[in-house]
């Protein structure tokens, strides 16, 4: 078995390397330090980031994989919460049988989706729209507008989407940094 540097450090020194929006001191104490409090007031992090970090920290004692997790950000998208993580950490955050995501969903009172941060538009779309299969992604050039990416999904599968089309379209655009359009075919 090959271990990364974080794994070796954690095993040798029993250090928690959970990388979330707030510092380790805040996680351990259960309250924000002045620095993290300032970041919260300034809008650098949200209350949702703090809540998710605290829940993940409480789960990390029984789920060792969470000790190496890197959580980039949390997005409240109305009836669903999107957790953006490193691409390799998507499975870790979901947990075996969806156990971690289910626990987060219960604690936060909303459905939770996990998306891996990537420059690959298809990978981000697959993570966000799962379990709905993507038929394809096309680059379109509407008159008077710049380049857009058209994500094609089956009209029959639309009922399985985790939100409404407009919200998902906006989330896709925010996550990829590109203009994205969902198309039902």
N, C-alpha and C positions, 0 to 999 in steps of 0.2 A: 504494500500500500504506500502510495506517495503522499507525503504531507507537505502542505505549504508552510511558509514561515509563520503565519498567524497560528496555524494548528500546533506547530512545535512549541512556540512561545506559550500558548495557552496550556498545553499539556505539561510543560516543565514548571511553569510558575503559577498555574491555576489562575490566569488572568482572563477576565472577560473582555473580549475584543469586539463585542457587538458595536457596530458603527451606525449610530442613529443621530437624530437632530440635536440631542442634548448630551452633555458630558457624562462621564462615568460617575462623577460625584453626585450629580443630580439623580441619576438612576438608583444609586445605592441609598441615598438619603430619602428619596421619595418626594423631594421638593426642589424647586429651581434655585440655583445659585444666582448671584447678582448678574453674572455675565449672560447666562441663558435667559434670565428674566428680561434683560435688556433686548436680547435678540427676539424674544417673543413680542415685546412692546413695539419694537421697530419693524415688525412684520417679516423678519428674516425666516422665522419658523412660525408655525401655527399651533394652536391648541391641539389640533388633531395630531400633529407631529409628536407633541409631548405625550398625548394619551397613548398613541401607538407604541412609542418608545417604551413607556412604562409597562404596557401589556407584554411586549416582546421580552423585556428584561425579566419579568416575573416568570415567563415561560422558558427562559434560557437555562434555568437550573435543571429542568427535566428534559429539555430538548437541546442536546449538546451542539447540534448543527447551527442553532441560532447564535452561538457565541462567535461565529465567523461571518455573520450576515452583514451586508452593507445595504442599508435602506436609504435611498436617495431622497425621496419625498413622499408625502401623502397628499392626495387630492380628494376633496369632498365634492362629488359630482351629483349631488341631490340624493337619490335613493341608493347610491352605490359609492363605496370608497375605493379609490385606486391607489395601490401601493406600488411605487416605482423602485425597483431594486436592480442590482447588477444582473446581467443576463444569466450568469451561472447560479444565482441565488433564488431564482423563481421557484424551483422545486423545493428548496429548503423552507422558504416562507409559506408555501402551500402546506407542506407537511405530509407525512404518510397518510394516505386516505383523506386528505384535506383537513386533517385534525387541527392544524394551527390556524388556517383561514376560518374554519368554523368557530373556533374559540374567539378569534378577533371579531368576527361578525356578531357573535352573541354579546360580547363586551361593549362593542361600539353601537349596536342596535341597527346596523345596516349591512347590506351585502358587501363583501370585500372581493376585489379583483386584484390580481398580482400581475404586473407588467415588467418585463425586463427592459432596462434602458438600452437603446441600441440606435445605431444610425441606419439600420436595415428597416425600411418602412414595412416590409412584409412581416418581419418578426414581431414588430410592435403591434401591427394590426391583428396578427394571429393571437397574440397574448390577450389583447383587449376584447376581441370579438369571440373568443373561444366559448363554447363548443361549436359555434357556427363556422362551417368551412368557407374559406375565401376562394372564389372562382378565379380571381386574378386581380392584378393592379395594373392600370394603364395610366400613362401620362397624357393629359389632355391640355389643350390650349384654347380656352374659351375666348371669343373675340373681346378685345378690350381688357382682358385680365391676363395675369401671368400664368405660369405653369401650375397645374394642379394634378394631384394624384387621385385617380378614381378607383376606389376599392369596390370590387364587384362581389356581391353575395346573392345567394338564391332567395327569391321572394318567399319560397316555401319555408325557409329557415328563419325568416325575420322574427317570428314569434319567440325564438330562443335567445334573442339578443338580451344583454343584461341592462339595457336602457333604451331610451328613445333615440331615433336616428340623429336628430340635431345635437343632442348631448354627446353621443358617441363620435360624431363628426368633429365637434369642437375638441374633444379629448384627443382624438387622433392627431389633429392639427397641432395642439399644444405639446403632445409628447414627441412628435417627429420634427416640429419646427417648419413643417411644410403645409401648404394648403391641401387638405384632404376632403374628398367627397365620397359618401357612401351611396352606392347604387344598387337597388334591388332589381334583379333580373329574373 
